[in-house]
Amino acid sequence: MNYDQSNPLKIGTRASPLAMAQAHETRERLMAATGLPETAFEIIKISTTGDQIQNRSLSEIGGKGLFTKEIEEQLLSGGIDIAVHSMKDMPVDCPDGLAITCYLPREDVRDAFISRKYNSIAELPVGATVGSSSLRRRAQLAAVRPDLKLVEFRGNVQTRLRKLDEGVADATFLAMAGLNRLGMPDIANPIDADTILPAVAQGCIGIEQRIDDPDTSKLLELINDKTATIRLAAERAFLAGLDGSCQTPIAALALIDGDTLTLHGEVLRPDGSEKITHTLTDTVDQARQMGVALAAIIRSQMGEGFFTDTRLQ
């Protein structure tokens, strides 16, 4: 298929500054891979339910799919040709007719501690207020600092920084990947992944397309990062094996060293009172199978009702 100003490839995205930065990165990589001009690609902003409803928690209003529903509807209807997503926001299953077929090179996977007054979790005084919309982060924080007060904290990066300035919370957490993509790494202190294991697929941009569109498949193949593909195959298989959602505090990180893949997995009770971790190592060609196996191992240790504590939701 020939793309030009009269027939551009339509790139669908959320309208937040971070989502737009990710869409622009996608367009730039496509331009570099194909030699096509910027006019051959059109970025289309799409408002999602998750963006529209900011005063309630994700777990309360429906979970991760709220950031993708309207975008995927446009993709299925032909209103856009590809959709650009933060993979940590993506459910493990795509709607019928759609698939994630491309991952861009992964950014920094670490979480970032952000405060106007303090430099780390350890510096927070007893009873300090921390804002986060992530049940994973809230459970992980409760596990190491049960004395802290946790409050719901939603919105884009700029909104959350404003809330800190207004005194709504003493600190919050964001992903280093997003701050790097926005050119704002200096506002945060990264937290080592050994201390706070990141969300599944954190730091990775995924591109979704219609499965009956071979021309787009060939185009996306030009910019697909093989290393990210392997790592996410393991992490997302782990998430799927645990039926992961915004209602379940789950973390995972796959690391590659040569032909060896190491997969770290973790689940927590929502109140942080119990944490189960395990690690598997195998060859990279076993990525998906490792995710399935690690999920089974951890699930066998959880017992019934592990995720049902709702005190932090």
Order of alpha helices (4+ residues) and beta strands (2+ residues): beta-alpha-beta-alpha-alpha-alpha-beta-beta-beta-beta-alpha-beta-alpha-beta-alpha-beta-beta-alpha-alpha-beta-beta-beta-alpha
